[in-house]
Amino acid sequence: MSTGNPTIWLHKWRVKHISHRNFVLILSLVIGLVSGLAAVVLKNTVHYTHELLTRGFDAESGNLLYLAYPLFGIALTVFFVRYFIKDNISHGVSLILYAISRNNSHLKPHNSYSSMVASTLTVGFGGSVGLEAPIVLTGASIGSNLARIMRMDYRTITLMIGCGAAGAIAGIFKAPIAAVVFALEVLMLDLTMASLIPLLISAVTGATLSAFLMGNAVLFSFTVSDPFNLGNIPFYILLGMVTGLVSLYFTRANMFVEGKIESLKRPLSRMLVGGIGVSLLIFLLPPLYGEGYEILTDILNGRGDAIVNNSFFYPFRENHWLFMGFLLLVMFFKVIAMASTTAGGGVGGVFAPSLFMGGVTGFFTARFINHLGFGHLPESNFALAGMAGVMAAVMHAPLTAIFLIAEITGGYSFFIPLIITSTISYLTINLYESHSIYTKRLAARGDLITHDKDKAVLSRLSIGKLIETNFLPVSPDASLGELVKVIAASERNVFPVVDSENNFLGVVFINEIRNIMFNHELYDTTFVRNLMFMPEPLVSIDETMEDVAAKFHESPHYNLPVLDRGKYVGFVSRANVFSAYRKLVKEYSQD
């Protein structure tokens, strides 16, 4: 046995000594450890970078360094990505969904570290985005590449992508249940015992590792102290509608701003417009700096007025209406700052910004109602519910939002308000947006198939492997007698007509000539060109199986000719496509 390639030797040893099921469990544990460790490293690195850069800032005034930090961080990120990675690594969750949909769940090896480095430069220097999408991409890439090294099949590689994502989310938030739900709800993995157990192992491993290694200073957590009041249910319903509309603005404003900046042809122009834009916004509105978890922590701990610290609005913090106006400005410009960061070349996600927007929205709603005297609402509880509401709507993932906030708060005593707000928010945005912020672009390009299992199966089929070539071709100049000789030697009832250069001209069906094929008087006077016809539709060798399946659905024919730029290649049959489809469906459904 050759031992030249260690991965081949390892694969053979594994197949001989470890069952597939047990190896998947072992692999999920390893992936959970590595992705959880990556989350700890990234979160701590950014936290201490942020602390180092902003230490000593005067809370009572603005600081000119806010004008420099974000632009500098985006410039460093662009330099790193352009000259070292030389690949697109923005919009991490969308990249994962695209890989699952169109690239056999293969993520590039550099995705296991490139997003960590790039997001550290972006967020550490104040870019108004989150770390969750980059670390999810990192974990997913770790899962994808380890599974490929171990020569696993597509279904297992996809599952390992989910395990990496779950381990990363659990590592950042210490929320293993939310991490598993994220993999099922956002990445659309199948909910079977064969997938659920590995996901749980990775998530618990990532969360446990985080609990051992990550200091409390970089963890975002809160304990609910105000009990849930049934009388506040109408206000939570109202908050659900408000967060749904805020999420609609979040999604559309992000798409609009990113589209405008990305329409600039030169990368330098995009970097300057995006970088200068976000720097100016952070200088005027310092709460937009970085992820925003420090602001959320202040709000949840009853120090919501601290949101005006380091800003020119600090002297007006006692004026209720000016303070409320400041909150509105923060809510309005957070999305613009986030989109400017990513479109300018920064790397980060919408996970943290959606939580930030939700927290500020809930805080604003509670304080506004309290000031008008319509109720006495706990501001911290409404901030938490708002966080769940915006996340549920923006990501189209209500369960992820509910369980994440529940785990962050250390229990499920606040479950009912979270469910109410998240559900109403999700239903509200669903009236206007059928896709999440992660899937909107992919759906527009036709690249979103993770949310459609029929398309997912069809995408795994390759037309090249289904082409049948045992159809005997005939020349258009052949006589009926010559055609009958070809028919006698053939096992098929369809005959492609091609010229001397293999250009496809049509077909002859036995059923169409059955009434004359035994008439010897016509053998020398009737020619194939008089008997052939051009079938519809034709199939190009470059078409996807989704297109081929649609053509079979519209056509009565059981065999369709396959062409390569007009040249005859072979036929694809309805029976072969259906057989291959069923085989893959069975593979997908294995538990």
C-alpha positions as CSV (number, residue, x, y, z in Angstrom):
1,M,0.0,0.0,0.0
2,S,1.4,3.4,-1.0
3,T,1.9,5.9,1.8
4,G,3.0,8.8,-0.4
5,N,-0.2,10.8,0.4
6,P,-0.9,10.9,4.1
7,T,-4.6,11.9,3.6
8,I,-5.1,8.8,1.4
9,W,-3.5,6.5,4.1
10,L,-5.6,8.2,6.8
11,H,-8.8,7.8,4.8
12,K,-8.1,4.1,4.2
13,W,-7.3,3.6,7.9
14,R,-10.4,5.4,9.0
15,V,-12.7,3.4,6.7
16,K,-11.2,0.2,8.0
17,H,-11.3,1.0,11.7
18,I,-14.0,3.6,12.4
19,S,-17.6,3.5,11.2
20,H,-18.9,6.5,9.2
21,R,-21.4,7.5,11.9
22,N,-18.8,7.4,14.7
23,F,-16.3,9.3,12.6
24,V,-18.8,12.1,11.9
25,L,-19.3,12.5,15.7
26,I,-15.5,12.7,16.2
27,L,-15.2,15.2,13.4
28,S,-18.0,17.3,14.8
29,L,-16.2,17.4,18.2
30,V,-12.9,18.5,16.6
31,I,-14.6,21.1,14.5
32,G,-16.4,22.4,17.5
33,L,-13.1,22.8,19.4
34,V,-11.3,24.6,16.5
35,S,-14.2,26.9,15.6
36,G,-14.9,27.7,19.2
37,L,-11.2,28.5,19.7
38,A,-11.3,30.8,16.6
39,A,-14.3,32.6,18.1
40,V,-12.5,33.2,21.4
41,V,-9.4,34.5,19.6
42,L,-11.3,36.8,17.4
43,K,-13.5,38.2,20.1
44,N,-10.7,38.9,22.5
45,T,-8.4,40.4,19.8
46,V,-11.1,42.9,18.7
47,H,-12.1,43.7,22.3
48,Y,-8.6,44.5,23.4
49,T,-7.8,46.4,20.2
50,H,-10.9,48.5,20.7
51,E,-10.0,49.1,24.4
52,L,-6.5,50.1,23.5
53,L,-7.6,52.6,20.8
54,T,-10.3,54.3,22.8
55,R,-8.7,54.3,26.3
56,G,-8.7,57.8,27.8
57,F,-11.4,59.3,25.6
58,D,-13.3,62.1,27.2
59,A,-16.9,61.1,27.8
60,E,-18.1,64.7,27.7
61,S,-16.9,65.7,24.2
62,G,-16.1,64.3,20.8
63,N,-12.7,63.0,19.8
64,L,-11.0,63.6,16.5
65,L,-9.5,60.1,16.4
66,Y,-13.0,58.9,15.5
67,L,-12.3,60.5,12.1
68,A,-9.2,58.5,11.6
69,Y,-9.7,55.0,13.1
70,P,-12.5,53.6,10.8
71,L,-10.9,54.8,7.6
72,F,-7.5,53.5,8.6
73,G,-9.0,50.1,9.5
74,I,-10.9,49.8,6.2
75,A,-7.8,50.8,4.3
76,L,-5.8,48.1,6.1
77,T,-8.5,45.6,5.3
78,V,-8.6,46.5,1.6
79,F,-4.8,46.2,1.4
80,F,-4.9,42.8,3.1
81,V,-7.7,41.4,1.0
82,R,-6.4,42.9,-2.3
83,Y,-2.8,41.9,-2.1
84,F,-2.8,38.9,0.2
85,I,-6.1,37.1,-0.2
86,K,-7.1,38.2,-3.7
87,D,-10.6,37.0,-3.2
88,N,-14.0,38.3,-2.1
89,I,-14.6,37.5,1.6
90,S,-17.4,39.9,2.4
91,H,-20.9,38.9,3.3
92,G,-19.8,35.7,5.0
93,V,-23.1,34.0,5.5
94,S,-24.1,34.6,1.9
95,L,-20.8,33.0,0.8
96,I,-21.6,29.9,2.8
97,L,-25.1,29.7,1.3
98,Y,-23.6,30.1,-2.2
99,A,-21.0,27.3,-1.5
100,I,-23.8,24.9,-0.3
101,S,-26.0,25.8,-3.3
102,R,-23.5,26.0,-6.2
103,N,-20.1,24.8,-5.2
104,N,-20.6,21.4,-3.6
105,S,-20.2,22.9,-0.1
106,H,-16.5,23.7,-0.9
107,L,-15.1,26.7,0.9
108,K,-11.6,27.9,0.1
109,P,-8.9,27.1,2.7
110,H,-8.1,30.8,3.2
111,N,-11.6,31.3,4.5
112,S,-10.4,29.5,7.7
113,Y,-8.4,32.5,8.7
114,S,-8.8,35.4,6.2
115,S,-12.1,36.7,7.6
116,M,-10.7,36.7,11.1
117,V,-7.8,38.9,10.1
118,A,-9.8,41.2,7.9
119,S,-12.7,41.6,10.5
120,T,-10.1,42.3,13.2
121,L,-8.7,45.2,11.2
122,T,-12.2,46.5,10.3
123,V,-14.1,46.2,13.6
124,G,-11.1,46.7,15.9
125,F,-10.6,50.1,14.3
126,G,-14.3,51.0,14.7
127,G,-16.0,49.7,11.5
128,S,-19.7,49.7,12.2
129,V,-20.2,46.0,11.6
130,G,-20.2,42.7,13.6
131,L,-17.9,39.8,14.0
132,E,-20.4,37.0,13.9
133,A,-20.6,36.6,10.1
134,P,-16.8,36.5,9.7
135,I,-16.4,33.9,12.5
136,V,-19.3,31.9,11.1
137,L,-17.5,31.8,7.7
138,T,-14.3,30.8,9.5
139,G,-16.0,28.0,11.4
140,A,-17.9,26.8,8.2
141,S,-14.6,26.8,6.3
142,I,-12.9,24.8,9.0
143,G,-15.7,22.3,8.8
144,S,-15.7,22.2,5.0
145,N,-12.0,21.7,4.6
146,L,-11.5,19.2,7.3
147,A,-14.4,17.1,5.9
148,R,-12.8,17.3,2.4
149,I,-9.4,16.3,3.7
150,M,-11.1,13.3,5.2
151,R,-12.8,12.6,1.8
152,M,-16.3,12.8,3.0
153,D,-19.3,13.1,0.7
154,Y,-21.3,16.2,-0.1
155,R,-24.0,15.6,2.5
156,T,-21.4,15.2,5.3
157,I,-19.3,18.2,4.1
158,T,-22.5,20.3,4.3
159,L,-23.2,19.0,7.8
160,M,-19.7,19.8,8.9
161,I,-20.2,23.4,7.5
162,G,-23.2,23.6,9.9
163,C,-21.1,22.2,12.7
164,G,-18.4,24.8,12.2
165,A,-21.0,27.6,12.1
166,A,-22.7,26.3,15.2
167,G,-19.4,26.0,17.1
168,A,-18.4,29.6,16.2
169,I,-21.8,31.1,17.2
170,A,-21.8,29.1,20.4
171,G,-18.2,30.2,21.1
172,I,-19.0,33.9,20.8
173,F,-22.3,34.0,22.7
174,K,-22.1,30.9,24.9
175,A,-25.4,30.0,23.4
176,P,-25.3,26.4,22.1
177,I,-29.1,26.0,21.5
178,A,-29.2,29.2,19.4
179,A,-26.2,28.1,17.5
180,V,-27.8,24.8,16.5
181,V,-31.0,26.6,15.6
182,F,-29.0,29.1,13.5
183,A,-27.5,26.2,11.5
184,L,-30.9,24.7,10.9
185,E,-32.9,27.9,10.3
186,V,-30.4,30.1,8.4
187,L,-28.2,27.5,6.6
188,M,-31.3,25.3,6.1
189,L,-29.7,22.0,7.2
190,D,-32.1,19.1,7.5
191,L,-33.5,18.4,10.9
192,T,-32.7,14.7,11.4
193,M,-31.1,12.9,14.2
194,A,-28.1,12.2,11.9
195,S,-27.5,16.0,11.6
196,L,-28.8,17.2,15.0
197,I,-26.4,15.2,17.2
198,P,-23.2,16.4,15.4
199,L,-24.5,20.0,15.5
200,L,-25.2,19.7,19.3
201,I,-21.7,18.2,19.9
202,S,-20.0,21.1,18.0
203,A,-22.2,23.8,19.7
204,V,-21.7,22.5,23.2
205,T,-17.9,22.0,22.6
206,G,-17.6,25.6,21.3
207,A,-19.6,27.0,24.2
208,T,-17.7,25.0,26.8
209,L,-14.3,26.1,25.4
210,S,-15.5,29.7,25.4
211,A,-16.6,29.4,29.0
212,F,-13.1,28.2,30.0
213,L,-11.1,30.7,27.9
214,M,-13.0,33.9,27.4
215,G,-13.0,36.5,30.1
216,N,-16.2,38.1,31.3
217,A,-15.1,41.5,29.9
218,V,-15.7,40.4,26.4
219,L,-18.9,38.4,26.9
220,F,-22.2,40.0,26.2
221,S,-24.7,38.8,28.8
222,F,-27.5,40.1,31.0
223,T,-29.8,38.7,33.7
224,V,-33.5,39.8,33.5
225,S,-34.5,41.4,36.8
226,D,-37.9,42.8,36.0
227,P,-40.5,40.0,35.9
228,F,-42.8,39.7,32.8
229,N,-46.1,41.5,33.2
230,L,-49.0,40.2,31.3
231,G,-50.4,43.7,31.1
232,N,-47.5,44.7,28.8
233,I,-48.4,42.2,26.1
234,P,-50.1,44.9,23.9
235,F,-46.9,47.0,24.1
236,Y,-44.8,43.9,23.0
237,I,-47.1,43.5,20.1
238,L,-46.6,47.1,19.2
239,L,-42.9,46.7,19.6
240,G,-43.1,43.7,17.2
241,M,-44.7,45.9,14.5
242,V,-42.2,48.7,15.1
243,T,-39.1,46.4,14.9
244,G,-40.6,44.8,11.7
245,L,-40.7,48.2,10.0
246,V,-37.3,49.1,11.4
247,S,-36.0,45.8,9.9
248,L,-37.5,46.7,6.6
249,Y,-35.6,50.0,6.6
250,F,-32.5,48.1,7.8
251,T,-32.6,45.7,4.8
252,R,-33.5,48.1,2.1
253,A,-31.3,51.0,3.2
254,N,-28.4,48.5,3.5
255,M,-29.0,47.3,-0.1
256,F,-29.4,50.8,-1.4
257,V,-26.2,52.3,0.2
258,E,-24.1,49.3,-0.7
259,G,-25.4,49.4,-4.2
260,K,-24.5,53.1,-4.6
261,I,-21.0,52.8,-3.3
262,E,-20.3,49.5,-5.1
263,S,-21.3,51.1,-8.4
264,L,-18.1,53.2,-8.2
265,K,-15.7,51.4,-10.6
266,R,-12.4,52.1,-8.8
267,P,-11.6,50.2,-5.5
268,L,-9.9,53.3,-4.2
269,S,-13.0,55.4,-4.8
270,R,-15.1,52.9,-3.0
271,M,-12.7,52.8,-0.1
272,L,-12.5,56.6,0.3
273,V,-16.3,57.1,0.0
274,G,-17.1,54.3,2.4
275,G,-14.3,54.9,4.8
276,I,-14.7,58.7,5.0
277,G,-18.5,58.3,5.3
278,V,-18.4,55.9,8.2
279,S,-15.6,58.0,9.9
280,L,-17.7,61.2,9.7
281,L,-20.8,59.4,11.0
282,I,-18.9,57.9,14.0
283,F,-17.3,61.2,14.8
284,L,-20.8,62.8,15.0
285,L,-22.5,59.7,16.5
286,P,-19.9,57.7,18.5
287,P,-22.4,54.9,19.4
288,L,-21.9,53.8,15.8
289,Y,-18.3,52.8,16.6
290,G,-17.6,49.1,16.3
291,E,-20.1,46.4,17.2
292,G,-22.1,48.4,19.7
293,Y,-22.3,45.8,22.5
294,E,-20.9,48.3,25.1
295,I,-23.9,50.6,24.3
296,L,-26.3,47.7,24.6
297,T,-24.8,46.7,27.9
298,D,-25.3,50.2,29.3
299,I,-28.9,50.2,28.1
300,L,-29.6,46.8,29.7
301,N,-28.1,47.8,32.9
302,G,-30.1,51.0,33.2
303,R,-27.4,53.4,32.0
304,G,-29.1,54.2,28.7
305,D,-28.2,57.9,29.0
306,A,-24.5,56.8,28.5
307,I,-25.2,56.5,24.8
308,V,-24.4,60.2,24.3
309,N,-21.0,59.8,25.9
310,N,-18.0,61.0,23.7
311,S,-20.4,63.0,21.6
312,F,-21.3,66.7,21.1
313,F,-24.8,65.8,22.4
314,Y,-23.5,65.1,25.9
315,P,-24.5,68.5,27.3
316,F,-28.1,67.9,26.2
317,R,-28.5,64.5,27.8
318,E,-31.0,65.9,30.4
319,N,-33.3,67.2,27.7
320,H,-35.8,64.4,27.0
321,W,-36.7,65.3,23.4
322,L,-33.2,66.1,22.3
323,F,-32.1,62.8,23.8
324,M,-34.9,61.0,21.9
325,G,-33.9,62.8,18.7
326,F,-30.3,61.6,19.2
327,L,-31.6,58.0,19.5
328,L,-33.5,58.4,16.3
329,L,-30.3,59.7,14.6
330,V,-28.4,56.7,15.8
331,M,-31.1,54.3,14.6
332,F,-31.2,56.0,11.2
333,F,-27.5,56.2,10.5
334,K,-26.4,52.9,12.0
335,V,-27.5,51.1,8.8
336,I,-25.7,53.7,6.6
337,A,-22.5,53.4,8.7
338,M,-22.7,49.6,8.4
339,A,-23.3,49.6,4.7
340,S,-20.6,52.2,4.1
341,T,-18.1,50.0,6.1
342,T,-18.8,46.8,4.0
343,A,-19.1,48.6,0.6
344,G,-15.9,50.5,1.3
345,G,-14.0,47.3,1.6
346,G,-14.4,46.4,5.3
347,V,-15.3,42.9,6.4
348,G,-18.0,42.3,8.9
349,G,-21.6,41.2,9.2
350,V,-25.1,42.3,10.1
351,F,-25.6,40.1,13.1
352,A,-24.3,42.7,15.7
353,P,-25.8,45.7,13.9
354,S,-29.2,44.0,13.9
355,L,-28.9,43.4,17.7
356,F,-27.8,47.0,18.2
357,M,-30.7,48.4,16.2
358,G,-33.1,46.2,18.0
359,G,-31.8,47.2,21.4
360,V,-31.9,50.9,20.7
361,T,-35.4,50.5,19.1
362,G,-36.8,48.7,22.2
363,F,-35.2,51.3,24.5
364,F,-36.6,54.2,22.5
365,T,-40.1,52.7,22.4
366,A,-40.2,52.0,26.1
367,R,-38.9,55.4,27.1
368,F,-41.2,57.2,24.6
369,I,-44.3,55.4,26.0
370,N,-43.2,55.9,29.6
371,H,-42.7,59.7,29.0
372,L,-46.2,60.0,27.5
373,G,-47.6,58.3,30.6
374,F,-49.2,55.3,28.8
375,G,-47.4,52.8,30.9
376,H,-44.4,52.1,33.1
377,L,-42.4,49.7,30.9
378,P,-39.1,48.2,31.9
379,E,-36.6,49.7,29.4
380,S,-34.1,46.8,29.6
381,N,-36.8,44.2,28.9
382,F,-38.0,46.1,25.9
383,A,-34.4,46.5,24.7
384,L,-34.0,42.7,24.8
385,A,-37.3,42.1,23.0
386,G,-36.3,44.7,20.4
387,M,-33.0,42.9,19.8
388,A,-34.9,39.7,19.1
389,G,-37.4,41.5,16.9
390,V,-35.0,43.1,14.6
391,M,-32.8,40.0,14.3
392,A,-35.8,37.8,13.6
393,A,-37.0,40.0,10.8
394,V,-33.6,41.0,9.2
395,M,-32.3,37.4,9.2
396,H,-35.7,35.8,8.7
397,A,-34.8,33.6,11.7
398,P,-37.3,34.1,14.5
399,L,-36.2,30.9,16.4
400,T,-32.6,31.9,16.3
401,A,-33.4,35.3,17.7
402,I,-35.7,33.9,20.4
403,F,-33.2,31.3,21.7
404,L,-30.2,33.6,21.4
405,I,-31.7,36.3,23.6
406,A,-33.1,33.7,26.0
407,E,-29.6,32.1,26.4
408,I,-28.0,35.5,26.7
409,T,-30.3,36.4,29.6
410,G,-29.5,33.1,31.3
411,G,-33.0,31.6,31.3
412,Y,-36.4,31.4,29.7
413,S,-38.4,33.6,32.1
414,F,-38.6,36.1,29.3
415,F,-39.7,33.7,26.7
416,I,-43.2,34.9,26.0
417,P,-42.3,38.5,25.2
418,L,-39.5,37.3,23.0
419,I,-41.8,35.0,21.1
420,I,-44.5,37.7,20.7
421,T,-42.1,40.4,19.5
422,S,-40.1,38.2,17.2
423,T,-43.1,36.6,15.6
424,I,-44.9,39.9,15.0
425,S,-41.7,41.4,13.6
426,Y,-41.1,38.5,11.3
427,L,-44.7,38.6,10.0
428,T,-44.5,42.4,9.5
429,I,-41.4,42.3,7.3
430,N,-42.6,39.2,5.4
431,L,-45.4,41.4,4.0
432,Y,-42.7,43.4,2.1
433,E,-39.6,41.2,1.9
434,S,-39.8,37.4,1.1
435,H,-36.0,37.0,1.6
436,S,-33.6,37.7,4.4
437,I,-30.7,40.1,4.1
438,Y,-28.5,37.1,3.6
439,T,-30.4,35.5,0.8
440,K,-31.8,38.6,-1.1
441,R,-28.9,38.9,-3.5
442,L,-28.5,35.2,-4.0
443,A,-32.2,34.8,-4.8
444,A,-32.1,37.7,-7.3
445,R,-29.3,35.8,-9.2
446,G,-31.0,32.4,-9.0
447,D,-28.2,31.1,-6.7
448,L,-30.3,30.4,-3.7
449,I,-31.2,26.7,-3.5
450,T,-30.5,25.8,0.1
451,H,-34.1,26.9,0.9
452,D,-35.6,24.7,-1.9
453,K,-34.7,21.0,-1.5
454,D,-35.9,20.1,-5.0
455,K,-33.5,22.6,-6.5
456,A,-30.8,21.5,-4.1
457,V,-31.1,17.9,-5.4
458,L,-31.2,19.0,-9.0
459,S,-28.1,21.2,-8.5
460,R,-26.2,18.1,-7.5
461,L,-26.9,16.5,-10.9
462,S,-24.6,17.0,-13.8
463,I,-25.9,16.8,-17.3
464,G,-22.5,15.6,-18.5
465,K,-22.9,12.4,-16.5
466,L,-26.4,11.6,-17.8
467,I,-25.8,12.0,-21.5
468,E,-26.4,8.8,-23.5
469,T,-24.4,8.3,-26.7
470,N,-25.7,4.9,-28.0
471,F,-28.0,6.6,-30.5
472,L,-26.8,5.9,-34.0
473,P,-26.6,9.0,-36.1
474,V,-27.6,9.2,-39.8
475,S,-26.8,11.5,-42.6
476,P,-29.6,13.7,-44.1
477,D,-28.6,12.3,-47.5
478,A,-29.1,8.7,-46.5
479,S,-31.9,6.8,-48.3
480,L,-34.7,5.1,-46.5
481,G,-33.0,1.8,-47.3
482,E,-29.8,2.9,-45.6
483,L,-31.8,4.2,-42.6
484,V,-33.6,0.8,-42.2
485,K,-30.1,-0.9,-42.0
486,V,-29.1,1.5,-39.2
487,I,-32.4,0.8,-37.5
488,A,-31.7,-2.9,-37.6
489,A,-28.4,-2.4,-35.9
490,S,-29.7,0.0,-33.2
491,E,-31.2,-0.6,-29.8
492,R,-32.9,2.8,-29.7
493,N,-36.0,4.2,-31.5
494,V,-34.6,7.7,-32.1
495,F,-32.0,8.6,-34.7
496,P,-30.1,11.9,-34.7
497,V,-29.5,13.4,-38.1
498,V,-26.1,15.1,-38.4
499,D,-24.0,16.4,-41.3
500,S,-20.4,15.6,-42.1
501,E,-19.2,18.2,-39.5
502,N,-21.5,16.7,-36.7
503,N,-23.9,19.7,-36.8
504,F,-27.3,18.6,-35.5
505,L,-30.1,18.9,-38.1
506,G,-33.0,17.0,-36.5
507,V,-34.2,13.5,-35.6
508,V,-36.1,10.6,-37.1
509,F,-38.5,8.6,-34.8
510,I,-39.3,5.0,-35.7
511,N,-42.9,5.6,-34.9
512,E,-43.1,8.3,-37.5
513,I,-41.8,6.1,-40.3
514,R,-43.3,2.7,-39.2
515,N,-45.9,2.8,-42.0
516,I,-43.2,3.2,-44.8
517,M,-40.1,1.5,-43.5
518,F,-41.1,-1.9,-45.0
519,N,-42.1,-0.4,-48.4
520,H,-39.2,-1.5,-50.6
521,E,-40.4,0.7,-53.4
522,L,-39.5,3.8,-51.4
523,Y,-36.0,2.6,-50.3
524,D,-34.1,4.4,-53.1
525,T,-36.4,7.4,-53.7
526,T,-37.1,8.6,-50.1
527,F,-34.3,10.3,-48.1
528,V,-33.8,11.1,-44.4
529,R,-34.0,14.8,-45.1
530,N,-37.7,14.2,-46.1
531,L,-38.4,12.2,-42.9
532,M,-36.5,14.2,-40.2
533,F,-37.9,17.0,-38.1
534,M,-36.4,19.4,-35.5
535,P,-37.5,18.4,-32.0
536,E,-38.4,21.0,-29.4
537,P,-36.9,21.7,-27.0
538,L,-33.2,21.3,-27.4
539,V,-30.7,21.0,-24.5
540,S,-27.4,22.8,-24.3
541,I,-24.6,21.0,-22.6
542,D,-24.0,24.1,-20.4
543,E,-27.5,24.1,-19.0
544,T,-28.3,23.3,-15.4
545,M,-30.4,20.3,-14.5
546,E,-33.1,22.7,-13.2
547,D,-33.4,23.9,-16.8
548,V,-33.4,20.4,-18.2
549,A,-36.1,19.3,-15.7
550,A,-38.2,22.3,-16.7
551,K,-37.9,21.3,-20.4
552,F,-38.9,17.7,-19.7
553,H,-41.9,19.1,-17.8
554,E,-43.0,21.1,-20.9
555,S,-42.1,18.5,-23.5
556,P,-43.9,15.2,-24.3
557,H,-40.6,13.6,-25.5
558,Y,-38.8,11.0,-23.4
559,N,-35.4,11.9,-24.9
560,L,-34.0,15.3,-25.6
561,P,-31.0,16.0,-27.9
562,V,-27.9,17.6,-26.2
563,L,-25.9,20.0,-28.2
564,D,-22.6,21.8,-27.7
565,R,-22.7,25.0,-29.8
566,G,-24.8,23.3,-32.4
567,K,-22.8,20.1,-32.5
568,Y,-24.5,16.8,-31.6
569,V,-23.3,15.3,-28.3
570,G,-26.0,12.7,-27.3
571,F,-29.4,12.5,-25.7
572,V,-30.6,12.9,-22.1
573,S,-33.5,10.8,-21.1
574,R,-36.4,11.4,-18.8
575,A,-35.9,8.0,-17.2
576,N,-32.2,8.6,-16.4
577,V,-32.8,12.0,-14.9
578,F,-35.6,10.7,-12.7
579,S,-33.5,7.7,-11.6
580,A,-30.5,9.9,-10.7
581,Y,-32.9,12.3,-8.9
582,R,-34.4,9.6,-6.8
583,K,-31.0,8.3,-5.9
584,L,-29.9,11.7,-4.6
585,V,-33.2,12.2,-2.8
586,K,-32.6,8.9,-1.0
587,E,-29.1,10.0,-0.1
588,Y,-30.4,13.3,1.3
589,S,-33.1,11.6,3.3
590,Q,-30.8,9.0,5.0
591,D,-31.0,9.4,8.8
